[in-house]
Amino acid sequence: MDFLNAYPYLLAPVIFLARVVDVSLGTFRTIVVFRGYPALAAAIGFVEVLIWVAAASQVLRQVNAWPLMVAYAGGFACGNYLGVWLEARVAIGRELIRVITHARPGTVARNLPDTIQEVLVLSGEMNGRPAEMLVITSDRRRTPDLLAAVQQADPNAEYTISDVKSVRRPKSTLARRFPLVPSGWRVRGKRK
C-alpha cells in the first residue's frame, strides 16, 4: 500500500475494482443464501469482507479525497449489476415452471427436451376451453431450453416461473418405476 500512497491517482481505480469485486460477491452471496447453499455463502462472505475491509480502510484513511469516495460509490453501483449478471450466468438452483396450454392434449409435453424427466400434467378447463397445466421442476440452466420447446409447441402457451429453495424426491417413485411414455413424460392418450 506504500506504493499506492506514493501515487494516489492509482488508488481510485484500485478502490473501484475492489468494490466491484466485493459487492458482486455480496450480491451473489445473498442470492446463494436464498437458494439454500449456506456453506458456499459462508466462503463467499469471508472473501467479500476481506476485500471490503481493505477498500474501506483506504477510503476512511483519506476521507477528504473525493475521488476515492466517488470510486468507492461507483464500485458499489457496478458491483450490484455485475453480481446479478454473474448469478444469472452461474444459474445455481432449481425453478418451478407452470405452463398453461390450450393446444391438443399432450402436444407440449411431448415436445419438451429429453433432459426433463418428469412433468405433472393436469387437464382441466380455462375460460370454457379445454386446457392443460404442466408442472415441471428444472435446473435453472435448463430453463431457457425448456421454454424454447414450450414456445415451439404452442406459441400461445402461458407460463410462470418460481424459484425453488429445495426439492425432496423419494428414492423410488412410481414415475420412475412405471413410466407411461418412453421419454419419461406422463401424457394422456399415449401409453407405452
N, C-alpha and C positions, 0 to 999 in steps of 0.2 A: 504493500500500500504506500510505501515511501515514494515509489516511482510515480504513483497517481497524485500524491500530494505535490510533487515537484512539477507535474504537468496537469494542472486541474482541469484543463479543457478536455482531457481524455476521461476524466471521472464521470462526466454526464452520460456519455454513451454506455459506459460500463454499468452505471446505475440503471439506466433504461433497460438494458438487456437482462440484468439481474432481476428486475421487477417483472419483465415479460415472462421469464422462466418461472419465477416464484409464483406469480398469480396464475399462470397457466396450470402449474402443478396443483395449486389450491382449488381452482375450478374443477379440474379433472378429479381431484381427491373427493370433493363434495359429491360429484355425480357417482363416483365409485362407491362411496358410503351408502348412498341411496339404493344402489343396485345390489347391495348385500355382500361386499368384499372388504370386511374390516381390516384384515391383515395387510392387504395391498394399500389401503388407505393410510394405515399407520406408517408404512415405509415411505410413501409419497410425502406424508406430512412431515416426517423427520427431515428429508432433504429440503422441502419447502421452507421450513423455519430456519434452517442453516443459511440458506440464501437470503431470506428476509432480514435476518439479524445483520448480515454483512452489509446489505444495501442500506437499511435504515440507519445503522450506526454511522455510515459515511455522511448521510444527509443531515442527521442530527448534530454531528460534529461541526458541520458548516451550515448552520441554519440560515444565515444571511445570503447564501449563494443561491439566488433564484434559479439559475439554470439547472441546478441539482434537483430542486423541488419540481420543476417542470418535467425533467427526465423521470423522476420518481412517479409523478402522476400519469405521465404518458405511458410509462411501462405498465402501470396498473390497468389502464384502459385497453391497451393492446393485449395484455396478458389474459384478460377476460375473454376477449374474442378468440384468441388462439387456443385457450383451454377448451372452449366449447367445440371448436373445429377439431381439435385433437381427439376429444372424446367421441365425436361422431365418426372419425376415421378408425379409431380402435374398435368401436361398437361392442363394448362388453355388455353381456346380459342377454335377456330374452324379452320378447314382446308378445302380447296377446293381440291377435288380429281377428276382427269380426267382419265378415263380408256378407252383405245382403245382395242377393241377385234375383232377378225375375226371369233369367234365362231358363231354358229347358232343364229339368232336374238332372243333376249330375254333370252338367256341362263344365262348370267352373272347377269342380273338384277333380275331374279327370284331367284338366289342363294344368294343374299345379305341378311344380318341379318334383322330381323323384326324391330330392333331399328332404322334403317334408313327408314324414312317415305317418303322421296321424292328423286327422281332422274330424271334428264333430259336425255332422250335417243335420240341421233341424229344418224340417219342412213346415210350412205354415202359409199364412195369408197376410198380405200387407196392402192396405187400401183397396181391398176387394180383389186383388190379383194374387195368384199363387207366387210364393217366394220361398227361397232357401236362405238360411243363415249358416255360414261356415264359421266355426270357431277353431282357431289354429294358434298354437304356441310355436314360436320360431326364434332361432338365434337372430340377433339384430343384424348380423352380417348378411343373413339370407333374406331379410325382409324386402329389399328392393327387387330381387328376382321374383319373389312370391307375388308382389304387387304388379309387376310387369305381366306375369302369367294370368293374373286375375283380369287385368285390363284387356289382354289379348282375347280371353274367352268371353268377356262381357264388358264392353266399354262403358256401359251404364251402371255397372256394379258400384255399390256404395261400400265404404269400409271405414272402420275406426281402428286406431292402434293405441294400445295402452302398455306402459312399462310393467314388467312382471318382476317382483322382488325375488320370489323363489317359486320353484316348481317341485311338486312331490309326485314321483311316479313309482308305483309299486313295481317290484322286480318282474312280476308276471301279470300282465293284463290280458283280458280277453282279446283285445285288438291285436296283440302280438301272437297269441296262440291260434286264433281263428280269423285270419284276415279275410274280408269279404271281397276284396278286389286285389288282383295281383300286385298293383303298385302300392298297396297299403292303404288305399283310401276306402272309406265306407261310403258308398254311393248307392242310392236306391236304383233299382232296375238293372244293375249289372252285378251279377254274382260270379264267383269263381267256379 
